[in-house]
Amino acid sequence: MSLRDKIAVACPNGLGLCVGLDPVLSKMPEKFRSAKNPLLEFNLSIIEATTQFASAYKPNIAFYEAHGAAGWIQLKNTIEAIPKNKVIIVDAKRGDIGNTAKAYAIAMFDELNADMVTVNPYLGKDSLTPFTLNADKGIFVLALTSNPGSADIQELTSSGEKIYSHVVKMAMSLNQNKNIGLVIGATKPEILPEILDNAEGLPLLIPGIGAQGGSVESLKAAMRGYPNRGFVNVSRQIIYASHSGNYEIAVHESAMKIHGELAR
């Protein structure tokens, strides 16, 4: 199955829930903090509690690299435990050129077996191309991110256009294998239609729902009428839904609630 087909199957209704696997020891219930492999055990419980509702899972690589070699092993084991019909997105925000970019692509796709990886486009096309050569693997290009500081660069005007518009056009120009998508924050729904007018169906990774202030309803209103499929990423609102003995139930119910909002 090509990546394009896998995304279509994972998001049959246009918007699918992406569960962010961002484990922080101090925020976990005690039973995981004391485990031999706490990141892995925590993630396995989340995957089991949410798999009915999730279209994708997105481990942020920083939370694993912070634990050195043990963290990397737990990241690999986490990815191996994710059901094969889910899209696996490694949030690494890589951005380099030449042999370095090729090595990053090997690490993400061959070593970790990710389906997609987030990539920073600000070194230009040659920082993206090494990740796009295999139609079964792909990238989400940072275009308009959800953090307030994104305006410092992404919303600047160059040659009469916003920087994010240049990024969208660059992504489109490289999309021969239909394996490029965009990272677009849910915190800026008023800009989304402008981007989608030029994105011609590119899949989206949409952070910013919940803790960062974005809402499902404003996102759905902004995307109405556009054919783009999107993975709506939610991390803290789901994975830290509770610290009580009913932790897994709370995680399950939080994922079910957000999935229902996306499906309505």
Secondary structure, DSSP 8 states (H G I E B T S, - for coil): --HHHHHHHH-TTSEEEEEEE---GGGS-HHHHTSSSHHHHHHHHHHHHHTTTEEEEEEBTHHHHTTHHHHHHHHHHHHHHS-TTSEEEEEEEE---HHHHHHHHIIIIIIS--SEEEE--TT-GGGTGGGSSSTTSEEEEEEE-SSGGGGGTTT-EETTEEHHHHHHHHHHHT-TTS-EEEEE-TT-TTTHHHHHTTTTT--EEE--BSTTSB-HHHHHHHHTT----EEEEE-HHHHTS--STTHHHHHHHHHHHHHHHHH-
